[in-house]
Amino acid sequence: MILFEVKNLIKHFGGLAAVDGVSFQVKQGEIFGLIGPNGSGKTTIFNLITSYYQPTSGTVHLKGRNITGLKTHKICKLGVGRTFQVVKPLGRLTVLDNVMAAAFSRVNSKEEARGLALETLKFCELFHRKDVLARSLPIGERKRLEITRAMATRPELLMLDETAAGLNPSELDAAIELIKKIRDKGVTIIIVEHIMKVIMTISNRIHAINYGQTIAEGTPKEVANDPTVIEAYLGDAYAHD
Amino acid sequence: MKKYVPLIFLFIVAIFPLVVHNAYYQHLIILVLMWVVIGSGWNVIAGYTGQVSFGDAAFFGVGAYAAGLLTTKLGLSAWWGMAFGGVAAMLIAFPFGWICFRLRGAYFALATLALNEVMRHIATIWEPLTGGMVGILIMPSFVSKIPYYYIALALAVFSVISIQVVMHSKWGYYFLSIREDQDAAESLGIDTHFYKMVSLNIAAFLTGMAGSLFMNYMGFIDPSVVFSLHDISIMAILVGIVGGVGTIYGPVVGAFVMVAVHEFFRTGFFGLFKGLASLTGSHAVTVVAKYVSEAHVLGFGILVVLVILLLPNGIVGDWDKLVGRFFRQRKKEVKD
């Protein structure tokens, strides 16, 4: 079943076509990887989906419903959670308060929000840090807080923007475990990632873009062996070896 | 122990006018209580929601004029204004917020500054309604200060308690989230525009009620008094900053300190200079006294610089630090 679909998405910044006709479909329950070299438009696609930018043209569909251009907070309420590449912790609040602020999108009373937040913190293994101010967390845990907060909004679709960047090897393994755990819970995931170890091991399918245009889509193996993808990453000298 | 401090404090303030019959000191505490209300309102929008307002006088003035006009135009008791003053301020806050919350940070602050000036000019120019610079004069309801005192106290307690309730609810969490990161807040399903409106309207309501109280208590208002940028809007910011931005009791402490400092300068250090002048008979001291009492704005400036340097979170926000400093010094003295 198709959970989420992007049709011919285009975004122009002045004369620059940051996203230039990207289309893809995400199936329920899969981990969908989105890759591309720096500046290829991955984060812009995320920002278009969650309405931080309005697309120049093209549409976004969740469960068959056109959600293009809805307000960001409405898209969250419809079940799309996201994290930010440049983490945005609510710095002067504790980790628990961060997650509670997110939980209030599903419940109204403070007790319920607290319950939901604690449950999510346990699930994401950040419970032991719940009383620490978010700004005093190291980068690894900040990234984890981003995921925890997004999970507390009870998403059906979770969009992870480079959540593994800047992590050390053991944190990396933990992050991969967490993402798998989230998928096993039934949450569909779109992941933008540069670290190949992550994206190749956990993605069901990968969509590769360059200069805002689709260059390949398929299983990790297919995409990794695709000459256009290799050319985009390493230059054309490697593409035909 | 710490839990009972506000209650003990409230008790002292409540019995104060029964013990101290001096009208001047009662007047000062009435002003303090009024500033607790205004400061608390400012704290909601600026301290908790992070949308700094330089235009509290707009809401204060509208509240005051609402109370005054109900009396002069409709012949109602000005106390009706207490009910309508807050609502009238919200009527201004609503369209203003709707339009101006598209602006962020310093740009929103500038818009509030403009609102302040626009409201002052409207009150000045719209003579048929407001009487222009002549202002509004009403007969005070009470000769004694005691009724005003307890009304002001009730209002102050109401604002502190209601803000405490709000900050422990979903709204409170949403206000703080917006302050910390508006984009992150949106991604967590928070309608930032709506909740900024809620926050502004709470602030406007409280500030408008304080304005109505001012009208009733002083009996006279004119545009330059109630829409004053530095006597109302800036003072509200100082009450918030000195007491502690984003703390429940910050505006309470800030109100006491700021009213005290204001009086300190206005009266020339409580008549110290005047006394010196008459003692020494020196003309120079008289001149100095005159300048000092007129320089209270400068005094405010220095105070703010000191607070920001030494206690960036205000007296309440940095209370532990403040206490720690004293204790460490005392320990040293003991050692020596």
Interface residues (C-beta under 8 A of the other chain):
Chain A: T50 Y52 K71 T72 H73 C76 K77 G81 R82 F84 K88 P89 L90 G91 R92 L93 D97 M100 A101 A102 F104 S105 N108 S109 K110 A113 R149 A150 A152 T153
Chain B: H168 S169 K170 Y173 Y174 L176 S177 E180 D181 D183 A184 A185 E186 S187 L188 G189 I190 D191 T192
